[in-house]
Amino acid sequence: MPPESPSHATDRLDDDDYPAYTMGRAAEMIGATPGFLRAIGEARLITPLRSEGGHRRYSRYQLRIAARARELVDAGTPIEAACRIVILEDQLEEALRLNEELRQPAPGRSGVDS
């Protein structure tokens, strides 16, 4: 496999979905244990990608979701409920984003119905 160009490698690090973090580093970053990450994976909150060697790799987006779940668990919410809450919050955020996008006038239209 040829080495990547420096700009391509930087692009990957800027990508929220690029699985750049090992389980140990990911757990450290969110102040959790690897067991917590495994538990939210089993609850299907996040599905880490696997390296060629079979090791779990996490993206920044997944870490944000995991950190939110950890906040809820730390506040006393059972892990299954925390995972469901985070899923619903994520779905709501996406629906609101799409709703706002659809409310924007299309290019070339005044936004006023005739």
PEGI-V551163 format. One record per residue. N is the residue number from 1. OMEGA is omega in radians with two decimals (* if undefined). BURIAL is b if it has 16 or more other C-alpha atoms within 10 Angstrom, else e. D_CENTER is the distance of its C-alpha to the mean C-alpha in whole Angstrom. Layout:
# PEGI-V551163
[[N	OMEGA	BURIAL	D_CENTER] [N	OMEGA	BURIAL	D_CENTER]]
This chain:
# PEGI-V551163
[[1	-3.10	e	28] [2	3.12	e	29] [3	3.14	e	28] [4	3.04	e	25] [5	-3.13	e	26] [6	-3.11	e	25] [7	3.12	e	24] [8	3.12	e	21] [9	3.11	e	20] [10	3.11	e	19] [11	3.13	e	18] [12	-3.13	e	15] [13	3.09	e	14] [14	-3.09	e	14] [15	-3.14	e	11] [16	-3.08	e	8] [17	-3.14	e	7] [18	-3.09	b	10] [19	-3.01	b	10] [20	-2.95	b	12] [21	3.06	b	12] [22	3.14	b	15] [23	-3.13	b	14] [24	3.14	e	17] [25	3.13	e	16] [26	3.13	b	12] [27	3.12	b	14] [28	-3.09	e	16] [29	-3.11	e	14] [30	3.11	b	13] [31	-3.13	e	16] [32	3.08	e	16] [33	3.02	b	18] [34	3.10	e	17] [35	3.09	e	18] [36	3.12	b	16] [37	3.08	b	13] [38	-3.12	b	15] [39	3.13	b	16] [40	3.01	b	12] [41	3.10	e	12] [42	3.09	e	16] [43	3.10	b	15] [44	3.04	e	12] [45	3.08	b	9] [46	3.08	b	7] [47	-3.12	b	10] [48	3.02	b	10] [49	3.14	e	12] [50	3.07	e	15] [51	3.11	e	18] [52	3.11	e	21] [53	3.10	e	22] [54	-3.13	e	20] [55	3.12	e	18] [56	3.07	b	14] [57	-3.06	b	12] [58	3.08	b	9] [59	3.09	b	7] [60	3.09	b	6] [61	3.12	e	3] [62	3.13	b	3] [63	3.08	b	6] [64	3.12	e	6] [65	3.14	b	5] [66	3.14	b	8] [67	3.10	b	10] [68	3.11	b	10] [69	3.13	b	11] [70	3.09	b	13] [71	-3.12	e	15] [72	3.12	b	16] [73	3.11	b	17] [74	3.13	e	19] [75	3.07	e	21] [76	3.13	e	22] [77	3.07	e	20] [78	-3.01	e	20] [79	3.13	b	17] [80	3.12	b	17] [81	3.12	e	18] [82	3.14	b	15] [83	3.13	b	13] [84	3.11	e	14] [85	-3.12	b	14] [86	3.10	b	11] [87	-3.14	b	11] [88	3.08	e	13] [89	-3.14	e	12] [90	3.11	e	9] [91	3.12	e	12] [92	3.13	e	14] [93	3.13	e	13] [94	3.13	e	12] [95	3.11	e	16] [96	3.11	e	17] [97	3.14	e	16] [98	3.11	e	18] [99	3.13	e	21] [100	3.13	e	21] [101	-3.12	e	21] [102	3.12	e	24] [103	3.14	e	26] [104	3.12	e	26] [105	3.11	e	30] [106	3.10	e	30] [107	3.11	e	31] [108	3.11	e	35] [109	-3.12	e	35] [110	-3.11	e	36] [111	3.13	e	34] [112	3.12	e	37] [113	3.13	e	38] [114	*	e	42]]
